[in-house]
Amino acid sequence: MKNVKNISLALVMVMVSTCFVQAQEEIPVLTKKDTIVLSSWIVGVGMNAVDDAGSEFSDVLNFSDNWNVVPHPSRLSIGRYFKNGLGLEAIGSYNKYQEGKVVDGLVVTEESDYYAVDFRVNYDLNKILGETGFFDPYVGIGAGYTEANNQGRGTYNANVGFRTWISDNWGLDFSSTGKWTMNKENSTNHIQHAAGVVYRFGIEKGLSLKGEEKLALINEMQAEQQRLNDSIAAAEKAKREARELAERLKREEEQAKLAAAEKAKQDALQAKKDALRNAIDDLGLVYFNLNSSYLNSESKRTLDKLAVLLQENPSLVLEVSSYTDARGTDTYNQWLSERRVKRTTDYLLAQGVSKASLKTQAFGERQLTNECSDGVYCPESKHRENRRSEFKILEF
């Protein structure tokens, strides 16, 4: 009966998983086509044609008489365009009024240069017409300064144009700008047409309207997938938790055994350390006669017992330190303590102690055990307490 239930549960999980995979395969994905450029910088290079015949918009297609064009790139622009559809653009252009063309209502008899610097505010009509992606119409207004026909003039400008984008970065730009002179006594209004290549950078992209609709669909389908996924997770959770509980209990049991064994080992080691430390402390110190580094018979008996402990515990490392009392100069007492520590360690080495088991320090009169410092009267018994070699466990 139990096997039948397990088989049924497995079949249900397989069916749910199959539905989940099928649903996942049908979910659409967002692509580049679902996005549009929201803001960017745009630079452009191109050609410009100037119609300064004085007829304004009444004869705009008279290319032969009215339009002035130079045979090389003659326009440079840079602009910053924002999410709200507005853009700020600066434009510099050059042209040449050609002999025989109509300028300010008269046929010119010699060539003259044309220079213009313009600033304008554009508005992206896609914000009104709908986002078409590749086609980007715009209108704008602005002001500038033009040097033409040997006359300078400030201008009020209005422009209309469109860009068509080949990719996110590259496109073509076409525009026409009407320029109304601020100096009507010496100059006329004129029209400037432009065509060129534009490059877009510093791009910030977002979803188009279709992209937002697609995203909403994706979110809905993913929510459904999540519900299917939750049903699979719920079916597996109990089995996983039971397995994890059994594994955890087994690990805890093993860890408890290891911890108990390790504690017993550490307790035994600590007990041995304590016993060894007590045994060394019970031996006492090695004391020296005044101005002497020679070992007396009592000191040798102490060192004999210490040598036995070191040989029985080859991993033990001792620090042997020797001292003097405060009588005599510092230099002399330092030298004497060095002699005493050498005598002490030489004796231990002679008894078979390993050199690796001994570290030495000589302190002279720097670490007295009592108040018997320079200039303080003390009986000989107290001075004797400072003439010593001590032993301290460093490693075990």
Secondary structure, DSSP 8 states (H G I E B T S, - for coil): -HHHHHHHHHHHHHHHHHHHHHHHHH-----GGGEEEEEEEEEEEEEEEEE-SS-TTTTTT-HHHHEEE-SS--EEEEEEE-TTSEEEEEEEEEEEE-TT-EETTEE-SS-EEEEEEEEEEEEETHHHH---SSEEEEEEEEEEEEEETTEEEEEEEEEEEEEEESSSSEEEEEEEEEEEES-TTT---EEEEEEEEEEEEEEEEEE-HHHHHHHHHHHHHHHHHHHHHHHHHHHHHHHHHHHHHHHHHHHHHHHHHHHHHHHHHHHHHHHHHHHHHHHHHHH--EE--TT-----HHHHHHHHHHHHHHHH-TT-EEEEEE---S-S-HHHHHHHHHHHHHHHHHHHHHTT--GGGEEEEE-TTSS-SSS--TT----HHHHHHHSEEEEEEEE-
